[in-house]
């Protein structure tokens, strides 16, 4: 018998069909039962994806769109179709392409009513997929950060319980709003970054099915931060240009002295959120004092661990750099990213 969750997921996918299906998956299916794809079919998939991206832009329009490069040679390799995460105690980064969070790869949680939500508009169902959890034996490196994606259908509900964590998310698609406890509303749409601080409470309203990438930070209370009304923060992606406002990278530049422009939208306690744009060049990082998670809005670059293992990253990717990470950045095309930094800065 088909479960209510499976039915809801199938209905979601019928309305929100992914632009392309990752190799080996069936659009709209709950379980992947297909045989492994051949290398030839995987290459065809990459070409098909690039062709689609050349003709179609996402609901929001960051600099350059969701195309990491105009050349087929820059299409993400098939090895990037699944998330890469460190399985050893070393401080390697975690990486996932946008396809990792495709709608047909999210797990149905069911209706929000069945989960105890105070729903009073519609019958919203939500879906999720984690990338990195603080509970996976990496607490010291993650510094309380967890990363994943979430989707939800149209509906509304009250959220009177104080948040135990700070959540930051980038809206990939959809439209809605969050409302503070005193009735002040904060509408958001595709391309917006939203911060719900610890102890926030209020209301959610989803006007159009939403799809987002989130970072949740579990941290101690910040003295004075919860006095009065705790407000949500909503910010659209700004127009950043390192060529127009060049600020040199302070340490480790190896060639071309890459420049960056940084814009902070939230800085409370151990959590900081903002946007950054960086020009091509290379630089080294030695033992990060904080953990950073970022979403690549535009650009192409390589990250290399101390052991020489490297990963090509491009538009749409999500990356987590743990505290203590050392490595090399090689920026090939100008990069714009949404970043969330947690921990104590040195």
Protein Blocks (a to p, Z undefined) as FASTA:
>chain_A
ZZfklmmmmmmmmmmgcfbdcehiaehiabdcbdcddfklmmmmmmmmmmmmmmpccfbd
cehijafbfbfklgccfklmpccddfbfbdcdddddfklmgmklcccebjfklnopacfe
hjaddddddfbdfklopmmmnnopacddddddedddddfbccfbdcddddfbdcdddddf
kopacdddehiacdddehiacddddfbdcddddddddddddehklgcjaddddddddddd
fklmcccdfbhpabhpiadddddfbdghjbccddddddedddddehifbdcddddfbdcd
ddddfkopacdddehiacdddehiacddddfbdcddddddedjdZZ
